[in-house]
């Protein structure tokens, strides 16, 4: 599926009363998900233990 097709599909799935901001948020979310999948496929992930350590520092 091309990027244009993905955008059209994402916007078409929005409710009829969606705002432009809603559409922008949806597209940004989908872009971030795709980026995360690409990074995971490339092995650019953080081990679970490191995530737990970082989260523990943030939650203090």
N, C-alpha and C positions, 0 to 999 in steps of 0.2 A: 504494500500500500504506500502510495506516495505521501509526502508531507501534506500536500494540498488536500488529498483525499482524507487524511486523518483530521485535518482542521475542519473540513466541511462536515464530516461525521460527528465530531465533537460538538460543533455548534448546532447541528440539526437535533442532537439529543437533548439540548437544553429546553426547559419549559418555555412556553410562549411568552411568559411575562419576565423572562430573564433580561438582565441589564447588560450593557456592554462590559461593565466591570465583572459580571458573572462569567461572561465568555472569556475575558482575559484571564481570570483566575483559573478557569478550567484548562485553558491552553497552557498556562504556566505550570500547572500541576502535571499535566501530561508530559510536558517537556522535561520536567525534573524526574519523573518516573522513567522515561526513556533513557535519560542520562545515567540514572542509577543502574539500570539494567545493563547498559553498555559497560559501565565501570565494573560491575560484578562479573560480567562475562570476560573482562580483561584481567580478572584477578585483583582488582584494585579495591579490595574490601578491608575492613578493620576487624581483627579477631574479636570474638564475643567478650573475652576477658578484658581487652582494652576498652571496649565500649562500656562495660560495667564500671571500670575504674573512672572513666571520664564522667559518667553519669553520677557516680558517688560524689565527685568533686562539685558538680553542678547543683546537686540537691542538698548541699550543706547549708 
